[in-house]
Amino acid sequence: MTFEPEFSASLSRDGDVLSLRLTGELDLATVPELEAALPRPAAGEVLVIDLRNLSFIDSTGIHVLMGLDVSAREQGWSFALVRPGPDVQRVLDLCHVGDRVRFVDRPTDASPALG
Amino acid sequence: MSAERLKGSWPAEPASVGEARAAVAGFASAVGIGPDGLMAITLAVSEAVTNAVVQAYVDDARPGQVHVTAEREPGGLRIAVADQGCGLRPRTDSPGSGLGLPLVAQMTERFHVERGDEGGTTLHMRFPLGQPFRRPAG
């Protein structure tokens, strides 16, 4: 039996807010799927990664999220995360992701006017 | 697999990270580890197997194997992740940005890295049974 970790990424747009909803487990095997699904926000736009349906993350996934924060600062767009469930939030807290990245409750909360 | 011991081997490739994680989660759950402990164990195993996949066989044309053993012992769970590769070496292109081993340290009661006499690396980890895991400070 071949094991395939469940993961999907679904992109939607609402005005200047690009929302990428992640589902499943994010690790070394599925990070390439996330990277392939990432949009290229223009300056002034917002990219929000919705983590509410993410069930697992490890350092490889966090590395990608922190790289997006760096890209946002360099390229003039905004970056935010929709708060995940407690297990994933715990890993993000251990890595102090909240020190650099803004957390919101819903993708619409990441609107530039509210940022 | 006996109820008190899990032993498995996987090719050192990305898909094996989730496979090993799922196998250890199933074993840990079967021996009575609760949700909080399961989260810590699956994260630490994920980091350890990822390390082996990314680091161990960089000099080899074909990936070797990653071996995972988990054993119930008094008051805890002992897990070892082993490879026969080139050992832990600094890499500037690591996909985990150096977060992996610190996360293992946070998730375990104790851990140590062993270098084999004939090459290879084993990461030994011990997890407590029935105790809350550390939360981030601050």
gemmi code that builds the backbone of each chain (N, CA, C; Angstrom):
import gemmi

chains = {
    "A": [
        ("MET", (0.846, -1.193, 0.000), (0.000, 0.000, 0.000), (0.888, 1.253, 0.000)),
        ("THR", (0.600, 2.171, -0.883), (1.349, 3.427, -0.907), (0.642, 4.466, -0.057)),
        ("PHE", (1.402, 5.059, 0.860), (0.836, 6.071, 1.751), (0.929, 7.429, 1.072)),
        ("GLU", (-0.168, 8.128, 1.022), (-0.161, 9.477, 0.457), (-0.763, 10.428, 1.474)),
        ("PRO", (0.074, 11.282, 2.075), (-0.472, 12.232, 3.036), (-1.484, 13.138, 2.362)),
        ("GLU", (-2.569, 13.366, 3.069), (-3.620, 14.219, 2.523), (-3.173, 15.671, 2.572)),
        ("PHE", (-3.197, 16.312, 1.452), (-2.896, 17.742, 1.430), (-3.511, 18.353, 0.184)),
        ("SER", (-4.078, 19.537, 0.339), (-4.530, 20.292, -0.821), (-4.449, 21.771, -0.500)),
        ("ALA", (-4.362, 22.568, -1.546), (-4.297, 24.026, -1.400), (-5.250, 24.641, -2.410)),
        ("SER", (-6.129, 25.507, -1.919), (-7.178, 26.081, -2.762), (-7.116, 27.608, -2.694)),
        ("LEU", (-6.953, 28.236, -3.861), (-6.750, 29.689, -3.923), (-8.050, 30.403, -4.295)),
        ("SER", (-8.320, 31.495, -3.611), (-9.451, 32.351, -3.992), (-9.037, 33.812, -3.833)),
        ("ARG", (-9.803, 34.715, -4.478), (-9.473, 36.142, -4.401), (-10.729, 36.927, -4.020)),
        ("ASP", (-10.548, 37.891, -3.112), (-11.618, 38.814, -2.761), (-11.010, 40.210, -2.759)),
        ("GLY", (-11.151, 40.924, -3.878), (-10.516, 42.236, -4.014), (-9.005, 42.088, -4.012)),
        ("ASP", (-8.357, 42.782, -3.090), (-6.897, 42.726, -3.017), (-6.388, 41.590, -2.139)),
        ("VAL", (-7.305, 40.794, -1.611), (-6.913, 39.721, -0.698), (-6.913, 38.376, -1.429)),
        ("LEU", (-5.731, 37.783, -1.509), (-5.581, 36.433, -2.061), (-5.556, 35.461, -0.894)),
        ("SER", (-6.451, 34.500, -0.926), (-6.560, 33.564, 0.197), (-6.251, 32.153, -0.285)),
        ("LEU", (-5.271, 31.536, 0.368), (-4.895, 30.165, 0.024), (-5.261, 29.272, 1.207)),
        ("ARG", (-6.245, 28.417, 0.993), (-6.730, 27.548, 2.075), (-6.028, 26.198, 2.003)),
        ("LEU", (-5.360, 25.828, 3.101), (-4.624, 24.563, 3.152), (-5.433, 23.527, 3.919)),
        ("THR", (-5.405, 22.304, 3.424), (-6.093, 21.197, 4.085), (-5.140, 20.011, 4.183)),
        ("GLY", (-5.085, 19.377, 5.358), (-4.293, 18.158, 5.501), (-2.985, 18.375, 6.229)),
        ("GLU", (-1.951, 17.652, 5.799), (-0.670, 17.625, 6.509), (0.425, 18.274, 5.653)),
        ("LEU", (1.173, 19.188, 6.277), (2.230, 19.895, 5.559), (3.579, 19.431, 6.085)),
        ("ASP", (4.321, 18.712, 5.223), (5.646, 18.212, 5.601), (6.543, 18.173, 4.372)),
        ("LEU", (7.647, 17.480, 4.474), (8.627, 17.454, 3.379), (8.006, 16.972, 2.066)),
        ("ALA", (7.044, 16.055, 2.160), (6.442, 15.487, 0.954), (5.428, 16.434, 0.314)),
        ("THR", (4.753, 17.248, 1.135), (3.662, 18.061, 0.595), (4.023, 19.537, 0.414)),
        ("VAL", (5.156, 19.963, 0.970), (5.587, 21.358, 0.773), (5.689, 21.724, -0.724)),
        ("PRO", (6.162, 20.828, -1.588), (6.194, 21.198, -3.018), (4.809, 21.522, -3.583)),
        ("GLU", (3.763, 20.848, -3.076), (2.396, 21.158, -3.536), (1.987, 22.550, -3.093)),
        ("LEU", (2.376, 22.919, -1.879), (2.091, 24.276, -1.408), (2.836, 25.296, -2.275)),
        ("GLU", (4.098, 25.036, -2.502), (4.903, 25.987, -3.285), (4.344, 26.149, -4.697)),
        ("ALA", (3.839, 25.048, -5.262), (3.278, 25.116, -6.612), (1.980, 25.917, -6.645)),
        ("ALA", (1.267, 25.937, -5.532), (-0.040, 26.610, -5.479), (0.066, 28.087, -5.099)),
        ("LEU", (1.262, 28.522, -4.666), (1.395, 29.893, -4.176), (1.223, 30.907, -5.308)),
        ("PRO", (0.386, 31.930, -5.095), (0.271, 33.004, -6.091), (1.431, 33.983, -5.941)),
        ("ARG", (1.523, 34.911, -6.849), (2.536, 35.963, -6.758), (1.813, 37.282, -6.545)),
        ("PRO", (1.617, 37.672, -5.293), (0.868, 38.908, -5.034), (1.612, 40.134, -5.574)),
        ("ALA", (0.845, 41.108, -6.026), (1.426, 42.379, -6.450), (1.596, 43.270, -5.219)),
        ("ALA", (2.444, 44.290, -5.379), (2.636, 45.246, -4.276), (1.283, 45.823, -3.876)),
        ("GLY", (1.034, 45.906, -2.585), (-0.225, 46.428, -2.069), (-1.289, 45.373, -1.830)),
        ("GLU", (-1.107, 44.194, -2.434), (-2.073, 43.115, -2.204), (-1.758, 42.380, -0.896)),
        ("VAL", (-2.689, 41.508, -0.525), (-2.538, 40.730, 0.706), (-2.599, 39.251, 0.355)),
        ("LEU", (-1.666, 38.499, 0.898), (-1.750, 37.037, 0.816), (-2.048, 36.516, 2.213)),
        ("VAL", (-3.144, 35.791, 2.326), (-3.473, 35.180, 3.615), (-3.546, 33.670, 3.428)),
        ("ILE", (-2.787, 32.969, 4.267), (-2.789, 31.506, 4.231), (-3.745, 31.022, 5.319)),
        ("ASP", (-4.783, 30.337, 4.892), (-5.816, 29.875, 5.819), (-5.425, 28.495, 6.356)),
        ("LEU", (-5.087, 28.457, 7.647), (-4.582, 27.223, 8.266), (-5.650, 26.473, 9.068)),
        ("ARG", (-6.902, 26.893, 8.965), (-7.926, 26.297, 9.828), (-8.119, 24.801, 9.598)),
        ("ASN", (-7.875, 24.339, 8.373), (-8.061, 22.913, 8.076), (-6.742, 22.161, 7.976)),
        ("LEU", (-5.654, 22.799, 8.424), (-4.362, 22.109, 8.417), (-4.258, 21.267, 9.692)),
        ("SER", (-3.977, 19.987, 9.544), (-3.959, 19.094, 10.711), (-2.562, 18.841, 11.239)),
        ("PHE", (-1.524, 19.165, 10.438), (-0.154, 18.921, 10.892), (0.798, 19.858, 10.152)),
        ("ILE", (1.803, 20.333, 10.876), (2.880, 21.108, 10.242), (4.169, 20.784, 10.981)),
        ("ASP", (5.281, 20.744, 10.241), (6.589, 20.610, 10.899), (7.509, 21.719, 10.387)),
        ("SER", (8.791, 21.594, 10.647), (9.696, 22.710, 10.357), (9.789, 23.031, 8.867)),
        ("THR", (9.570, 22.044, 8.008), (9.644, 22.334, 6.574), (8.501, 23.271, 6.158)),
        ("GLY", (7.299, 23.046, 6.721), (6.181, 23.931, 6.421), (6.376, 25.317, 7.006)),
        ("ILE", (6.899, 25.360, 8.222), (7.139, 26.659, 8.858), (8.188, 27.452, 8.083)),
        ("HIS", (9.168, 26.743, 7.558), (10.207, 27.404, 6.760), (9.587, 28.115, 5.547)),
        ("VAL", (8.611, 27.475, 4.906), (7.946, 28.101, 3.757), (7.152, 29.332, 4.208)),
        ("LEU", (6.428, 29.201, 5.317), (5.632, 30.342, 5.803), (6.519, 31.535, 6.148)),
        ("MET", (7.633, 31.259, 6.801), (8.529, 32.356, 7.156), (9.189, 32.964, 5.915)),
        ("GLY", (9.417, 32.146, 4.906), (9.942, 32.673, 3.635), (8.952, 33.606, 2.967)),
        ("LEU", (7.659, 33.300, 3.090), (6.634, 34.180, 2.528), (6.629, 35.528, 3.241)),
        ("ASP", (6.854, 35.511, 4.550), (6.923, 36.763, 5.301), (8.082, 37.630, 4.795)),
        ("VAL", (9.213, 36.984, 4.534), (10.373, 37.719, 4.010), (10.048, 38.299, 2.633)),
        ("SER", (9.432, 37.475, 1.769), (9.088, 37.946, 0.419), (8.113, 39.118, 0.484)),
        ("ALA", (7.134, 39.046, 1.381), (6.150, 40.124, 1.502), (6.834, 41.442, 1.866)),
        ("ARG", (7.748, 41.380, 2.816), (8.446, 42.596, 3.251), (9.321, 43.150, 2.128)),
        ("GLU", (9.936, 42.261, 1.370), (10.825, 42.711, 0.287), (10.051, 43.276, -0.896)),
        ("GLN", (8.852, 42.723, -1.146), (8.135, 43.055, -2.382), (6.940, 43.970, -2.172)),
        ("GLY", (6.676, 44.364, -0.921), (5.654, 45.378, -0.677), (4.228, 44.866, -0.645)),
        ("TRP", (4.017, 43.578, -0.427), (2.667, 43.082, -0.182), (2.559, 42.641, 1.265)),
        ("SER", (1.342, 42.351, 1.702), (1.123, 41.988, 3.100), (0.887, 40.482, 3.220)),
        ("PHE", (1.205, 39.963, 4.396), (1.100, 38.530, 4.619), (0.450, 38.284, 5.969)),
        ("ALA", (-0.486, 37.356, 6.002), (-1.146, 37.010, 7.265), (-1.515, 35.531, 7.257)),
        ("LEU", (-1.747, 35.009, 8.439), (-2.163, 33.613, 8.609), (-3.508, 33.581, 9.318)),
        ("VAL", (-4.425, 32.762, 8.836), (-5.657, 32.499, 9.586), (-5.348, 31.432, 10.624)),
        ("ARG", (-5.707, 31.723, 11.873), (-5.333, 30.856, 12.988), (-5.747, 29.406, 12.766)),
        ("PRO", (-4.793, 28.482, 13.007), (-5.105, 27.056, 12.866), (-5.710, 26.506, 14.149)),
        ("GLY", (-5.942, 25.194, 14.173), (-6.356, 24.505, 15.386), (-5.219, 24.467, 16.391)),
        ("PRO", (-5.504, 23.979, 17.600), (-4.519, 24.083, 18.690), (-3.201, 23.333, 18.444)),
        ("ASP", (-3.236, 22.166, 17.790), (-1.995, 21.422, 17.577), (-1.035, 22.172, 16.655)),
        ("VAL", (-1.558, 22.663, 15.550), (-0.704, 23.404, 14.612), (-0.283, 24.738, 15.228)),
        ("GLN", (-1.219, 25.378, 15.949), (-0.870, 26.649, 16.596), (0.272, 26.458, 17.588)),
        ("ARG", (0.262, 25.325, 18.265), (1.317, 25.057, 19.251), (2.692, 25.003, 18.586)),
        ("VAL", (2.764, 24.376, 17.411), (4.054, 24.302, 16.699), (4.478, 25.703, 16.245)),
        ("LEU", (3.517, 26.473, 15.740), (3.845, 27.837, 15.315), (4.334, 28.663, 16.501)),
        ("ASP", (3.694, 28.465, 17.665), (4.102, 29.212, 18.861), (5.510, 28.800, 19.306)),
        ("LEU", (5.796, 27.497, 19.218), (7.135, 27.030, 19.604), (8.210, 27.703, 18.757)),
        ("CYS", (7.859, 27.999, 17.502), (8.820, 28.631, 16.589), (8.667, 30.153, 16.558)),
        ("HIS", (7.809, 30.680, 17.433), (7.621, 32.131, 17.562), (7.239, 32.793, 16.238)),
        ("VAL", (6.419, 32.089, 15.469), (5.970, 32.653, 14.191), (5.196, 33.957, 14.404)),
        ("GLY", (4.437, 34.014, 15.497), (3.643, 35.209, 15.766), (4.455, 36.462, 16.030)),
        ("ASP", (5.754, 36.298, 16.304), (6.600, 37.477, 16.493), (6.765, 38.257, 15.191)),
        ("ARG", (6.591, 37.566, 14.049), (6.826, 38.216, 12.761), (5.580, 38.293, 11.886)),
        ("VAL", (4.688, 37.330, 12.046), (3.558, 37.212, 11.124), (2.262, 37.538, 11.846)),
        ("ARG", (1.378, 38.249, 11.142), (0.074, 38.631, 11.709), (-0.905, 37.465, 11.607)),
        ("PHE", (-1.598, 37.189, 12.713), (-2.650, 36.167, 12.714), (-4.014, 36.850, 12.689)),
        ("VAL", (-4.928, 36.284, 11.908), (-6.309, 36.778, 11.863), (-7.243, 35.587, 12.056)),
        ("ASP", (-8.531, 35.908, 12.348), (-9.499, 34.828, 12.568), (-10.122, 34.336, 11.270)),
        ("ARG", (-10.245, 35.229, 10.284), (-10.853, 34.873, 8.992), (-10.073, 35.566, 7.883)),
        ("PRO", (-10.089, 35.010, 6.674), (-9.372, 35.660, 5.567), (-9.801, 37.103, 5.360)),
        ("THR", (-11.096, 37.401, 5.538), (-11.563, 38.775, 5.316), (-10.976, 39.751, 6.317)),
        ("ASP", (-10.536, 39.238, 7.467), (-9.912, 40.116, 8.476), (-8.536, 40.610, 8.039)),
        ("ALA", (-8.002, 40.029, 6.973), (-6.663, 40.410, 6.518), (-6.690, 41.517, 5.487)),
        ("SER", (-7.843, 42.120, 5.268), (-7.960, 43.206, 4.315), (-6.962, 44.315, 4.625)),
        ("PRO", (-6.355, 44.935, 3.602), (-5.361, 45.996, 3.864), (-5.928, 47.118, 4.718)),
        ("ALA", (-7.225, 47.429, 4.533), (-7.832, 48.535, 5.283), (-7.862, 48.235, 6.776)),
        ("LEU", (-7.854, 46.921, 7.100), (-7.901, 46.535, 8.512), (-6.520, 46.250, 9.066)),
        ("GLY", (-5.520, 46.174, 8.160), (-4.182, 45.795, 8.594), (-3.524, 46.881, 9.375)),
    ],
    "B": [
        ("MET", (4.352, -6.919, 14.516), (4.553, -5.887, 15.532), (3.893, -6.330, 16.837)),
        ("SER", (4.674, -6.386, 17.915), (4.058, -6.684, 19.201), (3.417, -5.412, 19.736)),
        ("ALA", (2.629, -5.577, 20.784), (1.934, -4.415, 21.335), (2.908, -3.441, 21.995)),
        ("GLU", (4.095, -3.924, 22.368), (5.024, -3.084, 23.113), (6.160, -2.545, 22.253)),
        ("ARG", (6.178, -2.920, 20.979), (7.324, -2.524, 20.159), (6.906, -2.356, 18.697)),
        ("LEU", (7.422, -1.301, 18.104), (7.219, -1.058, 16.673), (8.589, -1.023, 16.012)),
        ("LYS", (8.708, -1.684, 14.884), (9.965, -1.619, 14.150), (9.624, -1.518, 12.667)),
        ("GLY", (10.123, -0.464, 12.022), (9.808, -0.284, 10.612), (10.950, 0.369, 9.865)),
        ("SER", (11.036, 0.119, 8.567), (12.048, 0.742, 7.713), (11.378, 1.302, 6.468)),
        ("TRP", (11.857, 2.453, 6.050), (11.309, 3.118, 4.881), (12.461, 3.662, 4.027)),
        ("PRO", (12.251, 3.790, 2.722), (13.268, 4.457, 1.901), (13.412, 5.915, 2.308)),
        ("ALA", (14.622, 6.420, 2.249), (14.870, 7.801, 2.670), (14.402, 8.766, 1.582)),
        ("GLU", (13.095, 8.903, 1.480), (12.504, 9.818, 0.503), (11.327, 10.538, 1.158)),
        ("PRO", (10.911, 11.694, 0.605), (9.936, 12.537, 1.302), (8.655, 11.829, 1.721)),
        ("ALA", (8.108, 10.952, 0.886), (6.838, 10.309, 1.236), (6.948, 9.465, 2.506)),
        ("SER", (8.174, 9.057, 2.840), (8.353, 8.216, 4.026), (8.149, 8.991, 5.323)),
        ("VAL", (8.268, 10.305, 5.273), (8.102, 11.099, 6.496), (6.703, 10.894, 7.061)),
        ("GLY", (5.682, 11.027, 6.215), (4.315, 10.843, 6.669), (4.009, 9.396, 7.023)),
        ("GLU", (4.605, 8.463, 6.275), (4.378, 7.039, 6.569), (4.909, 6.681, 7.949)),
        ("ALA", (6.135, 7.090, 8.237), (6.725, 6.786, 9.543), (5.948, 7.490, 10.648)),
        ("ARG", (5.555, 8.719, 10.384), (4.784, 9.486, 11.377), (3.465, 8.768, 11.705)),
        ("ALA", (2.782, 8.288, 10.665), (1.501, 7.603, 10.876), (1.701, 6.291, 11.626)),
        ("ALA", (2.771, 5.566, 11.291), (3.024, 4.287, 11.959), (3.300, 4.503, 13.442)),
        ("VAL", (4.126, 5.490, 13.753), (4.452, 5.751, 15.160), (3.218, 6.283, 15.900)),
        ("ALA", (2.424, 7.106, 15.239), (1.205, 7.621, 15.879), (0.267, 6.471, 16.226)),
        ("GLY", (0.132, 5.512, 15.313), (-0.725, 4.361, 15.575), (-0.221, 3.548, 16.748)),
        ("PHE", (1.087, 3.346, 16.803), (1.674, 2.587, 17.902), (1.501, 3.340, 19.223)),
        ("ALA", (1.821, 4.626, 19.217), (1.746, 5.419, 20.453), (0.311, 5.463, 20.972)),
        ("SER", (-0.634, 5.574, 20.067), (-2.037, 5.587, 20.460), (-2.423, 4.245, 21.069)),
        ("ALA", (-1.912, 3.158, 20.470), (-2.252, 1.814, 20.955), (-1.701, 1.543, 22.357)),
        ("VAL", (-0.597, 2.206, 22.700), (-0.040, 1.979, 24.043), (-0.518, 3.035, 25.047)),
        ("GLY", (-1.495, 3.850, 24.629), (-2.168, 4.708, 25.585), (-1.703, 6.152, 25.655)),
        ("ILE", (-0.919, 6.599, 24.673), (-0.512, 8.005, 24.657), (-1.718, 8.874, 24.306)),
        ("GLY", (-1.917, 9.944, 25.038), (-3.045, 10.848, 24.803), (-2.759, 11.837, 23.686)),
        ("PRO", (-3.763, 12.658, 23.330), (-3.631, 13.585, 22.197), (-2.440, 14.543, 22.316)),
        ("ASP", (-2.206, 15.073, 23.519), (-1.104, 16.023, 23.693), (0.242, 15.338, 23.421)),
        ("GLY", (0.397, 14.134, 23.963), (1.619, 13.389, 23.728), (1.772, 12.958, 22.280)),
        ("LEU", (0.655, 12.587, 21.661), (0.710, 12.171, 20.250), (1.216, 13.298, 19.369)),
        ("MET", (0.750, 14.502, 19.664), (1.188, 15.640, 18.863), (2.707, 15.825, 18.980)),
        ("ALA", (3.213, 15.711, 20.201), (4.653, 15.879, 20.416), (5.442, 14.771, 19.725)),
        ("ILE", (4.962, 13.551, 19.821), (5.671, 12.416, 19.241), (5.674, 12.490, 17.710)),
        ("THR", (4.515, 12.791, 17.127), (4.466, 12.842, 15.658), (5.334, 13.983, 15.125)),
        ("LEU", (5.362, 15.106, 15.844), (6.217, 16.207, 15.385), (7.694, 15.808, 15.468)),
        ("ALA", (8.098, 15.226, 16.584), (9.508, 14.856, 16.740), (9.925, 13.791, 15.727)),
        ("VAL", (9.064, 12.814, 15.492), (9.386, 11.773, 14.503), (9.456, 12.380, 13.099)),
        ("SER", (8.548, 13.285, 12.808), (8.567, 13.946, 11.503), (9.887, 14.683, 11.283)),
        ("GLU", (10.332, 15.393, 12.324), (11.602, 16.121, 12.206), (12.779, 15.156, 12.057)),
        ("ALA", (12.752, 14.066, 12.819), (13.873, 13.126, 12.789), (13.962, 12.422, 11.436)),
        ("VAL", (12.828, 11.978, 10.912), (12.844, 11.279, 9.617), (13.174, 12.267, 8.492)),
        ("THR", (12.643, 13.467, 8.585), (12.987, 14.492, 7.587), (14.502, 14.713, 7.556)),
        ("ASN", (15.085, 14.785, 8.745), (16.530, 14.982, 8.834), (17.283, 13.861, 8.108)),
        ("ALA", (16.840, 12.633, 8.338), (17.501, 11.497, 7.687), (17.310, 11.551, 6.168)),
        ("VAL", (16.103, 11.891, 5.728), (15.824, 11.942, 4.287), (16.682, 13.018, 3.611)),
        ("VAL", (16.787, 14.161, 4.266), (17.467, 15.308, 3.647), (18.987, 15.194, 3.770)),
        ("GLN", (19.450, 14.655, 4.924), (20.879, 14.738, 5.232), (21.673, 13.464, 4.933)),
        ("ALA", (21.041, 12.306, 5.178), (21.849, 11.097, 5.348), (22.529, 10.626, 4.075)),
        ("TYR", (21.830, 10.729, 2.960), (22.325, 10.041, 1.756), (22.615, 11.011, 0.608)),
        ("VAL", (23.027, 12.232, 0.975), (23.254, 13.234, -0.071), (24.378, 12.833, -1.015)),
        ("ASP", (25.291, 11.990, -0.558), (26.407, 11.580, -1.410), (26.087, 10.327, -2.226)),
        ("ASP", (24.904, 9.760, -2.006), (24.572, 8.488, -2.649), (23.644, 8.701, -3.844)),
        ("ALA", (23.829, 7.875, -4.868), (22.990, 7.988, -6.063), (21.553, 7.566, -5.759)),
        ("ARG", (21.388, 6.577, -4.890), (20.051, 6.115, -4.524), (19.861, 6.268, -3.021)),
        ("PRO", (18.645, 6.632, -2.596), (18.431, 6.803, -1.154), (18.551, 5.479, -0.420)),
        ("GLY", (19.108, 5.535, 0.781), (19.158, 4.360, 1.642), (17.876, 4.231, 2.426)),
        ("GLN", (17.985, 3.632, 3.594), (16.805, 3.364, 4.407), (16.821, 4.211, 5.684)),
        ("VAL", (15.632, 4.470, 6.182), (15.461, 5.073, 7.499), (14.755, 4.036, 8.372)),
        ("HIS", (15.326, 3.769, 9.523), (14.782, 2.752, 10.417), (14.202, 3.430, 11.659)),
        ("VAL", (12.997, 3.038, 12.005), (12.332, 3.622, 13.171), (11.936, 2.493, 14.118)),
        ("THR", (12.341, 2.637, 15.365), (11.876, 1.707, 16.396), (11.225, 2.509, 17.511)),
        ("ALA", (10.158, 1.969, 18.046), (9.468, 2.598, 19.172), (9.180, 1.514, 20.193)),
        ("GLU", (9.464, 1.798, 21.439), (9.293, 0.800, 22.494), (8.685, 1.438, 23.719)),
        ("ARG", (7.693, 0.757, 24.250), (7.152, 1.149, 25.537), (8.143, 0.733, 26.610)),
        ("GLU", (8.418, 1.608, 27.550), (9.249, 1.254, 28.695), (8.640, 1.905, 29.924)),
        ("PRO", (9.064, 1.527, 31.100), (8.420, 2.058, 32.300), (8.370, 3.591, 32.301)),
        ("GLY", (7.186, 4.117, 32.351), (7.003, 5.556, 32.463), (7.178, 6.339, 31.184)),
        ("GLY", (7.407, 5.650, 30.081), (7.644, 6.425, 28.876), (7.678, 5.617, 27.602)),
        ("LEU", (8.033, 6.313, 26.543), (8.138, 5.717, 25.224), (9.505, 6.104, 24.667)),
        ("ARG", (10.227, 5.106, 24.168), (11.551, 5.362, 23.602), (11.464, 5.155, 22.094)),
        ("ILE", (11.921, 6.154, 21.342), (11.865, 6.081, 19.880), (13.256, 6.381, 19.332)),
        ("ALA", (13.690, 5.561, 18.376), (14.980, 5.796, 17.713), (14.752, 5.874, 16.208)),
        ("VAL", (15.391, 6.852, 15.584), (15.344, 7.014, 14.129), (16.781, 6.920, 13.634)),
        ("ALA", (17.051, 5.915, 12.794), (18.433, 5.613, 12.410), (18.590, 5.568, 10.892)),
        ("ASP", (19.785, 5.917, 10.450), (20.133, 5.752, 9.031), (21.553, 5.216, 8.939)),
        ("GLN", (21.959, 4.828, 7.741), (23.349, 4.392, 7.524), (24.077, 5.367, 6.615)),
        ("GLY", (23.728, 6.621, 6.740), (24.254, 7.628, 5.823), (25.543, 8.272, 6.298)),
        ("CYS", (25.741, 9.515, 5.845), (27.020, 10.192, 6.013), (27.116, 10.971, 7.317)),
        ("GLY", (26.073, 10.910, 8.154), (26.130, 11.616, 9.429), (25.631, 13.042, 9.323)),
        ("LEU", (25.393, 13.643, 10.486), (24.909, 15.025, 10.521), (26.010, 15.976, 10.080)),
        ("ARG", (25.688, 16.771, 9.068), (26.662, 17.770, 8.604), (25.926, 19.081, 8.357)),
        ("PRO", (26.605, 20.197, 8.576), (25.970, 21.484, 8.280), (25.636, 21.589, 6.791)),
        ("ARG", (24.432, 22.128, 6.515), (24.029, 22.344, 5.128), (23.418, 23.723, 5.003)),
        ("THR", (23.780, 24.440, 3.970), (23.201, 25.771, 3.785), (21.882, 25.703, 3.020)),
        ("ASP", (21.553, 24.545, 2.430), (20.315, 24.422, 1.645), (19.287, 23.551, 2.355)),
        ("SER", (19.382, 23.457, 3.674), (18.425, 22.645, 4.423), (17.022, 23.231, 4.284)),
        ("PRO", (16.015, 22.369, 4.030), (14.656, 22.888, 3.868), (13.984, 23.250, 5.185)),
        ("GLY", (14.623, 23.007, 6.311), (13.969, 23.254, 7.600), (14.532, 24.428, 8.352)),
        ("SER", (15.504, 25.104, 7.815), (16.089, 26.319, 8.397), (16.579, 26.110, 9.825)),
        ("GLY", (16.991, 24.896, 10.164), (17.567, 24.658, 11.474), (16.567, 24.563, 12.610)),
        ("LEU", (15.284, 24.511, 12.299), (14.272, 24.430, 13.349), (14.065, 23.002, 13.846)),
        ("GLY", (14.495, 22.013, 13.084), (14.143, 20.626, 13.367), (14.631, 20.122, 14.710)),
        ("LEU", (15.922, 20.219, 14.950), (16.467, 19.669, 16.200), (15.979, 20.433, 17.432)),
        ("PRO", (15.880, 21.773, 17.379), (15.277, 22.473, 18.520), (13.848, 22.026, 18.804)),
        ("LEU", (13.082, 21.725, 17.773), (11.724, 21.232, 18.008), (11.760, 19.861, 18.668)),
        ("VAL", (12.686, 19.004, 18.229), (12.847, 17.701, 18.885), (13.162, 17.912, 20.372)),
        ("ALA", (14.041, 18.849, 20.648), (14.410, 19.126, 22.044), (13.200, 19.569, 22.862)),
        ("GLN", (12.333, 20.368, 22.245), (11.139, 20.849, 22.945), (10.126, 19.740, 23.181)),
        ("MET", (10.079, 18.760, 22.279), (9.028, 17.744, 22.334), (9.393, 16.540, 23.196)),
        ("THR", (10.674, 16.386, 23.504), (11.124, 15.169, 24.180), (11.472, 15.432, 25.638)),
        ("GLU", (11.444, 14.325, 26.408), (11.947, 14.398, 27.777), (13.465, 14.511, 27.738)),
        ("ARG", (14.060, 13.716, 26.859), (15.495, 13.844, 26.587), (15.785, 13.213, 25.230)),
        ("PHE", (16.900, 13.593, 24.642), (17.277, 13.013, 23.357), (18.792, 13.082, 23.213)),
        ("HIS", (19.329, 12.199, 22.395), (20.737, 12.336, 22.040), (20.983, 11.756, 20.655)),
        ("VAL", (22.034, 12.240, 20.045), (22.403, 11.805, 18.697), (23.622, 10.906, 18.812)),
        ("GLU", (23.547, 9.752, 18.149), (24.644, 8.789, 18.205), (25.196, 8.582, 16.800)),
        ("ARG", (26.510, 8.660, 16.696), (27.155, 8.403, 15.406), (27.714, 6.985, 15.416)),
        ("GLY", (27.347, 6.198, 14.421), (27.789, 4.809, 14.378), (29.265, 4.689, 14.034)),
        ("ASP", (29.885, 3.593, 14.498), (31.310, 3.377, 14.215), (31.575, 3.256, 12.718)),
        ("GLU", (30.608, 2.716, 11.997), (30.786, 2.527, 10.551), (29.881, 3.468, 9.762)),
        ("GLY", (29.659, 4.655, 10.299), (28.803, 5.634, 9.627), (27.375, 5.522, 10.126)),
        ("GLY", (26.561, 6.438, 9.641), (25.167, 6.421, 10.060), (24.941, 7.220, 11.326)),
        ("THR", (23.705, 7.618, 11.493), (23.312, 8.450, 12.633), (22.030, 7.880, 13.235)),
        ("THR", (21.974, 7.863, 14.553), (20.739, 7.467, 15.232), (20.331, 8.575, 16.194)),
        ("LEU", (19.083, 8.987, 16.076), (18.532, 9.961, 17.011), (17.653, 9.201, 18.004)),
        ("HIS", (18.072, 9.214, 19.257), (17.325, 8.544, 20.329), (16.477, 9.578, 21.054)),
        ("MET", (15.193, 9.255, 21.229), (14.283, 10.199, 21.883), (13.481, 9.467, 22.952)),
        ("ARG", (13.227, 10.136, 24.035), (12.409, 9.556, 25.110), (11.257, 10.518, 25.404)),
        ("PHE", (10.055, 9.937, 25.475), (8.843, 10.709, 25.744), (8.192, 10.196, 27.025)),
        ("PRO", (7.729, 11.077, 27.872), (7.068, 10.622, 29.104), (5.643, 10.177, 28.823)),
        ("LEU", (5.155, 9.272, 29.634), (3.752, 8.860, 29.557), (2.946, 9.688, 30.545)),
        ("GLY", (1.815, 10.177, 30.089), (0.870, 10.791, 31.006), (1.324, 12.077, 31.655)),
        ("GLN", (2.266, 12.773, 31.028), (2.691, 14.059, 31.578), (2.463, 15.140, 30.538)),
        ("PRO", (2.079, 16.312, 31.001), (1.913, 17.402, 30.040), (3.250, 17.782, 29.419)),
        ("PHE", (3.218, 18.134, 28.141), (4.443, 18.551, 27.480), (4.646, 20.048, 27.642)),
        ("ARG", (5.880, 20.420, 27.485), (6.226, 21.815, 27.717), (5.529, 22.732, 26.724)),
        ("ARG", (5.096, 23.829, 27.220), (4.526, 24.874, 26.377), (5.582, 25.936, 26.154)),
        ("PRO", (5.485, 26.667, 25.040), (6.488, 27.707, 24.831), (6.450, 28.746, 25.923)),
        ("ALA", (7.617, 29.204, 26.322), (7.683, 30.242, 27.347), (7.191, 31.563, 26.782)),
        ("GLY", (6.701, 32.394, 27.665), (6.291, 33.734, 27.252), (4.959, 33.706, 26.564)),
    ],
}
model = gemmi.Model(1)
for chain_id, residues in chains.items():
    chain = gemmi.Chain(chain_id)
    for i, (resn, *xyz) in enumerate(residues, 1):
        res = gemmi.Residue()
        res.name, res.seqid = resn, gemmi.SeqId(i, " ")
        for name, pos in zip(("N", "CA", "C"), xyz):
            atom = gemmi.Atom()
            atom.name, atom.element = name, gemmi.Element(name[0])
            atom.pos, atom.b_iso = gemmi.Position(*pos), 0.0
            res.add_atom(atom)
        chain.add_residue(res)
    model.add_chain(chain)
structure = gemmi.Structure()
structure.add_model(model)
structure.setup_entities()
